[in-house]
Structures are given as structure tokens and as C-alpha cells.
Amino acid sequence: MPAAAAIELIHNFSLIHDDIEDASDERHHRPTIWKLWGQSQAINAGDAMFTLAYVALLKLEERGIPDGKISGSTRMLNLACLELCDGQYLDIEYENRLDITVDDYLDMAVKKTAALFAASTALGAYLGNADIKLVDFFHMFGKELGTAYQIYDDISGIWGTSEKIGKSVGDISQRKKTLPVVYGLQNSKSAQRNRLMKFYTQKSIEGEDIREVKEILTQSGARDYAENLAQQYFHKALAHLEATGLNSSRLASLKDITNFLLKRDF
């Protein structure tokens, strides 16, 4: 439980800062922290939540977890946080570039989102005294699942609605180089590609331009490509679960979560 609380606190710390960096007004149908209290207080709140995560993790000692395991857990979570920050750096950096490839995107997604997924699944196995091989399988399960989740989030950020996902849908207006956009820039026909490049060199994309971008991306096959790739990563995640060799009853809840994320409509 202390490790689970630490993961949740790290996740929410990252969301508070992410909302500032993305200028998002809403999350879960409520105003974001920075929108309510300003950027300075939001940064401060995020920093406090980051600190609380490690206070929570140290409570493993009260559960009888050996010091060596607590030290190892702290290292795992710190490395995940570094990857998360690196991924967010790339996400912001890509806003001003048009030469992003799908491989570049996937590198960013693995760091920005999949790293924390992988830390949560690997940390559970590690604290459950699984051998290193099993920990690796659970790490890969979380990594593939997190990558799929980020791709699906990218799809929602373009074709979803704020009513369903509970946050501002503004990836196009903010010129985010999400997977559908990266794919569209690489695979659209010449004239459409030129239009996309024009839109993504503007300071922002608004009004009818957003509608046109969506049309170009749809016609390029970007949405289908992204959805198919997300499913591939979901199936890879399930394959790593099966590779653990554990009894199916022990894996049932993780499979249910995976399938839920695949079929969710928000």
C-alpha cells in the first residue's frame, strides 16, 4: 500500500505540472490547480506532492519491508521520474519541430507515460518478492501497456470530447506532435502535407483550421494507424503477462484492467 500510494502521488504531481505546461484549464471536469490558484502555487503544490510520495514510500518500513528493498524501490521510482521528466521535455521540444518520426514519438511516449506504468507493475512484483525474471516481465507489461495508453490518449486528444475525457481537448490548437500528427506529416499527400506543415508553423491552430487538420489526419489514415498500433501494444502487454507463467487466476485482475483500457471511451 505505501508503494501504491507513492506511485499515485507521483502520477498526480506530474499531472499538476503537466497542466501548467500544456495550459490545460480542466481535468476530470474540474478546474486545474493552476487555473484556480495560479502557476506559482500550482508548481508549489506539485513539488509538495512529489515530496509526499517519498514520505509514503518510506512507510514500507512499518510494513516490515527490509531496508535493502526500500532502497531498491526508491531507486526504481526515481529512475521512473527521471524518464518521465525527459519524456515531458521531448513532448514540449517537439512542439517546435516538424521533422519528428514515429520512432521519435515512441521514444517520447515510453518515457513520458510508460515509465510510470512500468514502475508500478515492476515495483509490485519486486515488493512481492518475485525473482528478477518475473520483475522484468511485469516491467515490460507495464511499459507496453503505458505506451498503448499514451497512443489512445493522443487519439482522444484529437477526436475525443472534453465531456467524455474530463479535460480540455486542445492537442491540435497547442500544436502537439502526437502520434496521429506525426503519422499525418509523414504520410499525407503532398498538398495536404503542405497544409499540415503550414498549420503547425503557426503560433496556434484555431477555429476552422482545427476542423481541416482533423480531416487531413483522417484522410491520411492517421487515426486507423494509431488505433491499430495501440492494439498491438496492448497485445504485447498481455503476452508479457502470459510469459510470467503465473496461474491465470492471479493475472485475471491485470488482464481486466488491460482490456478496460483498450475498450474505454473516455
C-alpha positions as CSV (number, residue, x, y, z in Angstrom):
1,M,0.0,0.0,0.0
2,P,2.7,2.6,0.8
3,A,4.3,1.9,-2.6
4,A,0.9,2.2,-4.4
5,A,0.3,5.5,-2.6
6,A,3.7,6.7,-3.7
7,I,3.0,5.9,-7.4
8,E,-0.4,7.6,-7.2
9,L,1.2,10.8,-5.7
10,I,3.9,10.9,-8.3
11,H,1.3,10.5,-11.0
12,N,-0.7,13.4,-9.7
13,F,2.4,15.6,-9.1
14,S,3.1,15.0,-12.8
15,L,-0.4,16.0,-13.8
16,I,-0.3,19.2,-11.9
17,H,2.8,20.3,-13.6
18,D,1.7,18.9,-17.0
19,D,-1.5,21.0,-16.8
20,I,0.7,24.1,-16.3
21,E,2.9,23.2,-19.2
22,D,0.0,22.4,-21.5
23,A,-2.1,25.4,-20.3
24,S,-5.0,22.9,-19.7
25,D,-8.0,24.5,-18.0
26,E,-9.8,21.4,-16.9
27,R,-9.1,17.9,-15.6
28,H,-11.8,15.4,-14.5
29,H,-14.4,18.1,-15.3
30,R,-12.9,20.4,-12.7
31,P,-10.6,23.4,-13.0
32,T,-6.9,22.6,-12.9
33,I,-4.8,23.7,-9.9
34,W,-3.0,26.5,-11.8
35,K,-6.3,27.8,-13.2
36,L,-7.7,28.1,-9.6
37,W,-4.6,29.3,-7.8
38,G,-2.1,30.5,-10.4
39,Q,1.0,28.9,-11.8
40,S,3.3,29.6,-8.8
41,Q,1.0,27.9,-6.2
42,A,0.4,25.0,-8.6
43,I,4.2,24.4,-9.0
44,N,4.5,24.6,-5.2
45,A,1.6,22.1,-4.8
46,G,3.1,19.7,-7.3
47,D,6.5,19.9,-5.5
48,A,4.8,19.1,-2.2
49,M,3.0,16.1,-3.7
50,F,6.3,14.8,-5.1
51,T,7.8,15.0,-1.6
52,L,4.8,13.3,-0.1
53,A,5.3,10.4,-2.5
54,Y,8.7,9.5,-0.9
55,V,7.3,10.1,2.6
56,A,4.7,7.4,1.7
57,L,7.3,5.1,0.2
58,L,9.3,5.2,3.4
59,K,6.3,3.8,5.3
60,L,7.3,0.4,3.8
61,E,9.5,0.1,6.8
62,E,6.4,0.0,9.0
63,R,5.2,-3.0,6.9
64,G,8.3,-4.9,7.7
65,I,10.0,-4.4,4.3
66,P,13.8,-4.7,4.6
67,D,15.9,-1.6,4.1
68,G,17.5,-3.1,1.0
69,K,14.1,-3.4,-0.6
70,I,13.1,0.1,0.4
71,S,16.3,1.4,-1.1
72,G,15.7,-0.6,-4.3
73,S,12.1,0.7,-4.5
74,T,13.3,4.3,-4.1
75,R,15.8,3.8,-6.9
76,M,13.1,2.4,-9.2
77,L,10.8,5.3,-8.6
78,N,13.5,7.9,-9.0
79,L,14.6,6.4,-12.3
80,A,10.9,6.4,-13.5
81,C,10.6,10.1,-12.5
82,L,13.7,11.0,-14.5
83,E,12.3,9.2,-17.5
84,L,9.0,11.0,-17.1
85,C,10.7,14.4,-17.0
86,D,12.8,13.5,-20.0
87,G,9.6,12.4,-21.9
88,Q,7.9,15.7,-21.0
89,Y,10.9,17.6,-22.2
90,L,10.7,15.9,-25.6
91,D,6.9,16.4,-25.7
92,I,7.5,20.2,-25.3
93,E,10.5,20.3,-27.6
94,Y,8.6,18.6,-30.4
95,E,6.0,21.4,-30.4
96,N,8.5,23.5,-32.4
97,R,9.7,20.8,-34.8
98,L,8.3,19.3,-38.0
99,D,10.9,16.5,-38.5
100,I,9.5,14.2,-35.8
101,T,9.4,10.5,-36.8
102,V,7.2,7.8,-35.4
103,D,10.3,6.3,-33.7
104,D,10.9,9.7,-32.1
105,Y,7.3,9.8,-30.9
106,L,7.5,6.3,-29.4
107,D,10.7,7.2,-27.6
108,M,8.9,10.2,-26.0
109,A,5.8,8.1,-25.2
110,V,7.8,5.4,-23.5
111,K,9.4,8.0,-21.2
112,K,6.5,10.3,-20.7
113,T,3.9,7.7,-19.8
114,A,5.1,4.1,-20.0
115,A,7.9,4.7,-17.5
116,L,5.5,5.2,-14.6
117,F,3.2,2.3,-15.7
118,A,6.3,0.1,-15.8
119,A,7.5,1.3,-12.4
120,S,4.1,0.5,-10.9
121,T,3.9,-3.1,-12.2
122,A,7.6,-3.8,-11.6
123,L,7.5,-2.4,-8.1
124,G,4.6,-4.6,-7.2
125,A,6.4,-7.7,-8.3
126,Y,9.6,-6.5,-6.6
127,L,8.0,-6.0,-3.3
128,G,6.1,-9.2,-3.7
129,N,9.5,-11.0,-3.6
130,A,9.2,-12.1,-7.3
131,D,12.5,-13.2,-8.8
132,I,14.3,-10.8,-11.2
133,K,13.0,-12.6,-14.3
134,L,9.4,-12.1,-13.1
135,V,10.1,-8.4,-12.2
136,D,11.3,-7.9,-15.8
137,F,8.2,-9.5,-17.3
138,F,6.0,-7.2,-15.2
139,H,8.1,-4.2,-16.1
140,M,7.7,-5.0,-19.8
141,F,3.9,-5.5,-19.2
142,G,3.7,-2.0,-17.7
143,K,5.9,-0.5,-20.4
144,E,3.8,-1.8,-23.3
145,L,0.5,-1.0,-21.6
146,G,1.7,2.5,-20.9
147,T,2.7,3.1,-24.5
148,A,-0.7,1.9,-25.7
149,Y,-2.4,4.1,-23.2
150,Q,-0.5,7.2,-24.4
151,I,-1.3,6.4,-28.0
152,Y,-5.0,6.1,-27.1
153,D,-4.7,9.4,-25.1
154,D,-3.4,11.0,-28.3
155,I,-6.4,9.8,-30.3
156,S,-8.7,11.2,-27.6
157,G,-6.8,14.5,-27.6
158,I,-7.9,15.0,-31.3
159,W,-11.1,13.1,-31.8
160,G,-12.4,12.9,-28.3
161,T,-14.6,15.3,-26.5
162,S,-13.9,17.2,-23.2
163,E,-17.3,15.9,-21.8
164,K,-16.0,12.3,-22.0
165,I,-12.4,12.6,-21.0
166,G,-12.8,15.3,-18.4
167,K,-10.1,17.7,-19.6
168,S,-9.5,20.3,-22.3
169,V,-9.1,18.7,-25.8
170,G,-6.5,21.0,-27.3
171,D,-3.7,18.9,-28.8
172,I,-4.2,20.4,-32.2
173,S,-4.6,24.1,-31.0
174,Q,-1.4,23.6,-29.0
175,R,0.4,22.1,-32.0
176,K,1.2,18.9,-30.1
177,K,3.2,16.4,-32.1
178,T,1.1,13.4,-31.1
179,L,1.2,10.2,-33.0
180,P,-1.7,10.9,-35.5
181,V,0.0,14.3,-36.3
182,V,3.4,12.7,-36.7
183,Y,2.0,10.0,-39.0
184,G,0.0,12.5,-41.0
185,L,3.0,14.7,-41.6
186,Q,4.9,11.7,-42.9
187,N,2.1,10.1,-44.9
188,S,-0.3,12.7,-46.2
189,K,-0.4,13.5,-49.9
190,S,1.8,16.4,-51.0
191,A,-0.8,19.2,-50.9
192,Q,-2.3,18.0,-47.6
193,R,1.1,17.6,-46.1
194,N,2.0,21.2,-47.1
195,R,-1.3,22.4,-45.4
196,L,-0.4,20.5,-42.2
197,M,3.1,22.0,-42.2
198,K,1.6,25.4,-42.6
199,F,-0.8,24.9,-39.7
200,Y,2.0,23.6,-37.5
201,T,4.2,26.5,-38.1
202,Q,1.6,28.9,-36.8
203,K,1.6,30.1,-33.2
204,S,-1.7,28.3,-32.6
205,I,-4.4,26.5,-34.6
206,E,-7.9,27.7,-34.1
207,G,-11.5,27.5,-35.5
208,E,-11.9,26.1,-39.0
209,D,-8.2,25.3,-39.2
210,I,-8.7,22.6,-36.4
211,R,-11.5,21.0,-38.4
212,E,-9.3,20.9,-41.5
213,V,-6.4,19.4,-39.6
214,K,-8.7,16.6,-38.4
215,E,-9.9,16.0,-41.9
216,I,-6.4,15.7,-43.3
217,L,-5.4,13.4,-40.5
218,T,-8.4,11.2,-41.0
219,Q,-7.8,11.0,-44.8
220,S,-4.2,10.1,-44.3
221,G,-5.2,7.1,-42.3
222,A,-3.6,8.5,-39.1
223,R,-6.5,7.6,-36.8
224,D,-6.6,4.0,-38.1
225,Y,-2.9,3.7,-37.8
226,A,-2.8,5.0,-34.3
227,E,-5.7,2.7,-33.2
228,N,-4.0,-0.4,-34.7
229,L,-0.7,0.4,-33.2
230,A,-2.3,0.9,-29.7
231,Q,-3.9,-2.5,-30.1
232,Q,-0.5,-4.0,-31.0
233,Y,1.0,-2.7,-27.8
234,F,-2.0,-3.9,-25.7
235,H,-1.5,-7.4,-27.1
236,K,2.3,-7.2,-26.4
237,A,1.4,-6.3,-22.8
238,L,-0.8,-9.3,-22.5
239,A,1.9,-11.5,-24.0
240,H,4.3,-10.4,-21.2
241,L,1.7,-11.3,-18.6
242,E,1.3,-14.8,-20.1
243,A,5.1,-15.1,-20.2
244,T,5.2,-14.9,-16.4
245,G,3.8,-18.4,-16.2
246,L,1.7,-17.5,-13.2
247,N,-1.7,-19.0,-12.6
248,S,-4.4,-17.3,-14.7
249,S,-6.4,-16.5,-11.6
250,R,-3.6,-14.4,-10.3
251,L,-3.4,-12.5,-13.6
252,A,-7.1,-12.0,-14.0
253,S,-7.4,-8.5,-12.5
254,L,-4.4,-7.2,-14.5
255,K,-6.0,-8.6,-17.7
256,D,-9.3,-7.0,-16.8
257,I,-7.6,-3.6,-16.4
258,T,-5.8,-4.0,-19.7
259,N,-9.0,-4.8,-21.5
260,F,-10.8,-1.9,-19.9
261,L,-8.2,0.5,-21.1
262,L,-8.4,-0.9,-24.6
263,K,-12.2,-0.5,-24.7
264,R,-12.8,2.6,-22.7
265,D,-14.5,5.5,-24.5
266,F,-13.2,8.4,-22.4
